[in-house]
Amino acid sequence: MQKNERIFENTEIAFSLKNDSELERAYFLFKMISVQPLVRIGTAATNFALKANLPIEGLIRATVFDHFCGGINEDDCLPVIEKMFSKGVSSVLDYSVEGKENENEFDNTVEKVLKIIDFAKNIDAIPIAVFKPTGLGKLSLYTKVGMNKSLDDTEQEAWNKVVYRYNIICNKAKENDVAVLIDAEESWMQDAADTLATEMMKTYNTEKPIVFNTLQMYRHDRLKFLKAEHKKAIKGGYYLGYKLVRGAYLEKENDRAKEQSYKSPICENKAATDANFNNGLKYIVDNLDNIFVFAGTHNEESSYLLMHLMKEKGLKNNDSRVWFGQLYGMSDHISFNLANLGYNVAKYIPFGPVKDVMPYLIRRAEENTSVAGQTGRELNLLNNEKKRRRSQYSM
Ligand SMILES: Cc1cc2nc3c(=O)[nH]c(=O)nc-3n(C[C@H](O)[C@H](O)[C@H](O)COP(=O)(O)OP(=O)(O)OC[C@H]3O[C@@H](n4cnc5c(N)ncnc54)[C@H](O)[C@@H]3O)c2cc1C
């Protein structure tokens, strides 16, 4: 791509929804989380304080929570959703409560997702719903099912409920013509989740992709998996939907593989992950007749590549088979500049009680430390926009 086509550098469009004080707040926040030791100490202190019921929720809300989350419930998120949609950016409401382990909580998550689908069917700004496999069942149960271990009666009953929950959500999504993304998690629970997602696609993607599974392309086996699933889908006469991401559990995956002496499922380095991700995009764009894609990435080069692949195929920017996705609070320069050119873009808007979205917030803080490299870019962009505005005011 030529330099003059590097649209993501336009900070005026990127931050058009932020007033000066919001811009300053974002700058301050990214400056804070760029200091790795601060994130480490902050994470430990926050976890401790929340467990000890110390009154720190207000502080979390005023800082990381408000930056990365839409609110504590769906209604809180509506103003943000409307504002973003005024610039062409859609929303995926993400009930981000994690680490729950009981059946009532799983049923509660189903209720939340069904409510979001109801919301979505009436609001153009929310075209897609999402859930996490472990929001509907225990991680240990997915792991056991994925290993083909026999289940006792209680476990079997719990697994039947998981399957039932998937069906309720996907059926409602189909009835209301709202796409539903299924997130991907740790590789050791993913086999069972993948099998279930394929079952859902077989059942509900008969006319078009409604159910989207997620491929974590930091796994070296995922391109092969995609091709095998594609073959099965052609034979079975159903459509595939895939969210492509790089993957968020890198350290956990590598640590476990080392501890338990098996070969890590993760690509040998970042370049290999990048190549795998980009090859996944190419494969899907070559096969859009059967597979729709939601590219969940903050990587500029992969986003430019997808734009380029679409152009090469003569596709319109808003071709309904291709979506770009980013997380709320991150990479607005990609989201808003793409939307400005008419591409389909949606941002995940996480919501939930402060305490319960902490694992999500910690992942965001960790991936935004200087070592991971995102923060430098966010800080630069925010700084450029501050400078641009200053020079405009002084004219
Ligand atoms: C809309 C959206 C939805 C998402 N949904 C999910 C989901 O369901 N499941 C999930 O796991 N993640 C999900 N993520 C997070 C995603 O997997 C990444 O962690 C995050 O987006 C950073 O990757 P990137 O593509 O933006 O780009 P980059 O910042 O360019 O890439 C960083 C990523 O590269 C990989 N990487 C880094 N170092 C190495 C290394 N040494 N060796 C191999 N690989 C390396 C890691 O995956 C790391 O996260 C989602 C992200 C978005 C934007």
The ligand as an SDF file (V2000), in Angstrom:
LIG
                    3D

 53 58  0  0  0  0  0  0  0  0999 V2000
  -12.9060   -7.5860   17.9880 C   0  0  0  0  0  0  0  0  0  0  0  0
  -11.9260   -8.4950   18.6690 C   0  0  0  0  0  0  0  0  0  0  0  0
  -12.3430   -9.7250   19.1500 C   0  0  0  0  0  0  0  0  0  0  0  0
  -11.4290  -10.5830   19.8000 C   0  0  0  0  0  0  0  0  0  0  0  0
  -11.8380  -11.8200   20.2070 N   0  0  0  0  0  0  0  0  0  0  0  0
  -10.9270  -12.6950   20.7130 C   0  0  0  0  0  0  0  0  0  0  0  0
  -11.2700  -14.0450   21.0210 C   0  0  0  0  0  0  0  0  0  0  0  0
  -12.4010  -14.4670   20.8570 O   0  0  0  0  0  0  0  0  0  0  0  0
  -10.2940  -14.8550   21.5190 N   0  0  0  0  0  0  0  0  0  0  0  0
   -9.0080  -14.4230   21.7010 C   0  0  0  0  0  0  0  0  0  0  0  0
   -8.1430  -15.2210   22.1070 O   0  0  0  0  0  0  0  0  0  0  0  0
   -8.6610  -13.1530   21.4320 N   0  0  0  0  0  0  0  0  0  0  0  0
   -9.5830  -12.2790   20.9450 C   0  0  0  0  0  0  0  0  0  0  0  0
   -9.1990  -11.0060   20.6400 N   0  0  0  0  0  0  0  0  0  0  0  0
   -7.8450  -10.5150   21.0280 C   0  0  0  0  0  0  0  0  0  0  0  0
   -6.8450  -10.8550   19.9500 C   0  0  0  0  0  0  0  0  0  0  0  0
   -6.6660  -12.2590   19.9210 O   0  0  0  0  0  0  0  0  0  0  0  0
   -5.4720  -10.2160   20.1820 C   0  0  0  0  0  0  0  0  0  0  0  0
   -4.9940  -10.5350   21.4580 O   0  0  0  0  0  0  0  0  0  0  0  0
   -5.4040   -8.7310   20.0340 C   0  0  0  0  0  0  0  0  0  0  0  0
   -6.3330   -8.2560   19.1030 O   0  0  0  0  0  0  0  0  0  0  0  0
   -3.9930   -8.3220   19.5750 C   0  0  0  0  0  0  0  0  0  0  0  0
   -3.7040   -8.8290   18.2820 O   0  0  0  0  0  0  0  0  0  0  0  0
   -3.8190   -7.9430   16.9520 P   0  0  0  0  0  0  0  0  0  0  0  0
   -4.2710   -8.7640   15.7980 O   0  0  0  0  0  0  0  0  0  0  0  0
   -4.6780   -6.7990   17.2590 O   0  0  0  0  0  0  0  0  0  0  0  0
   -2.3880   -7.4380   16.5390 O   0  0  0  0  0  0  0  0  0  0  0  0
   -0.9150   -7.3780   17.0730 P   0  0  0  0  0  0  0  0  0  0  0  0
   -0.8630   -6.4050   18.1800 O   0  0  0  0  0  0  0  0  0  0  0  0
   -0.0960   -7.1410   15.8770 O   0  0  0  0  0  0  0  0  0  0  0  0
   -0.5580   -8.8190   17.5930 O   0  0  0  0  0  0  0  0  0  0  0  0
   -0.3890   -9.1690   18.9160 C   0  0  0  0  0  0  0  0  0  0  0  0
   -0.6910  -10.6420   18.9660 C   0  0  0  0  0  0  0  0  0  0  0  0
    0.2940  -11.3820   18.2320 O   0  0  0  0  0  0  0  0  0  0  0  0
    0.5170  -12.6330   18.8450 C   0  0  0  0  0  0  0  0  0  0  0  0
    1.9300  -12.7100   19.2720 N   0  0  0  0  0  0  0  0  0  0  0  0
    2.6240  -11.7760   19.9610 C   0  0  0  0  0  0  0  0  0  0  0  0
    3.8840  -12.2050   20.2230 N   0  0  0  0  0  0  0  0  0  0  0  0
    3.9720  -13.4450   19.6980 C   0  0  0  0  0  0  0  0  0  0  0  0
    5.0150  -14.4330   19.6810 C   0  0  0  0  0  0  0  0  0  0  0  0
    6.2120  -14.2050   20.2440 N   0  0  0  0  0  0  0  0  0  0  0  0
    4.7750  -15.6040   19.0860 N   0  0  0  0  0  0  0  0  0  0  0  0
    3.5800  -15.8690   18.4970 C   0  0  0  0  0  0  0  0  0  0  0  0
    2.5530  -14.9750   18.4850 N   0  0  0  0  0  0  0  0  0  0  0  0
    2.7470  -13.7840   19.0860 C   0  0  0  0  0  0  0  0  0  0  0  0
   -0.4230  -12.6990   20.0440 C   0  0  0  0  0  0  0  0  0  0  0  0
   -1.6160  -13.3230   19.6210 O   0  0  0  0  0  0  0  0  0  0  0  0
   -0.6730  -11.2400   20.3620 C   0  0  0  0  0  0  0  0  0  0  0  0
   -1.9110  -11.0250   21.0290 O   0  0  0  0  0  0  0  0  0  0  0  0
  -10.0900  -10.1560   19.9790 C   0  0  0  0  0  0  0  0  0  0  0  0
   -9.6780   -8.9270   19.4820 C   0  0  0  0  0  0  0  0  0  0  0  0
  -10.5650   -8.1030   18.8220 C   0  0  0  0  0  0  0  0  0  0  0  0
  -10.0730   -6.8040   18.2840 C   0  0  0  0  0  0  0  0  0  0  0  0
  1  2  1  0
  2  3  1  0
  2 52  2  0
  3  4  2  0
  4  5  1  0
  4 50  1  0
  5  6  2  0
  6  7  1  0
  6 13  1  0
  7  8  2  0
  7  9  1  0
  9 10  1  0
 10 11  2  0
 10 12  1  0
 12 13  2  0
 13 14  1  0
 14 15  1  0
 14 50  1  0
 15 16  1  0
 16 17  1  0
 16 18  1  0
 18 19  1  0
 18 20  1  0
 20 21  1  0
 20 22  1  0
 22 23  1  0
 23 24  1  0
 24 25  2  0
 24 26  1  0
 24 27  1  0
 27 28  1  0
 28 29  2  0
 28 30  1  0
 28 31  1  0
 31 32  1  0
 32 33  1  0
 33 34  1  0
 33 48  1  0
 34 35  1  0
 35 36  1  0
 35 46  1  0
 36 37  1  0
 36 45  1  0
 37 38  2  0
 38 39  1  0
 39 40  1  0
 39 45  2  0
 40 41  1  0
 40 42  2  0
 42 43  1  0
 43 44  2  0
 44 45  1  0
 46 47  1  0
 46 48  1  0
 48 49  1  0
 50 51  2  0
 51 52  1  0
 52 53  1  0
M  END
$$$$
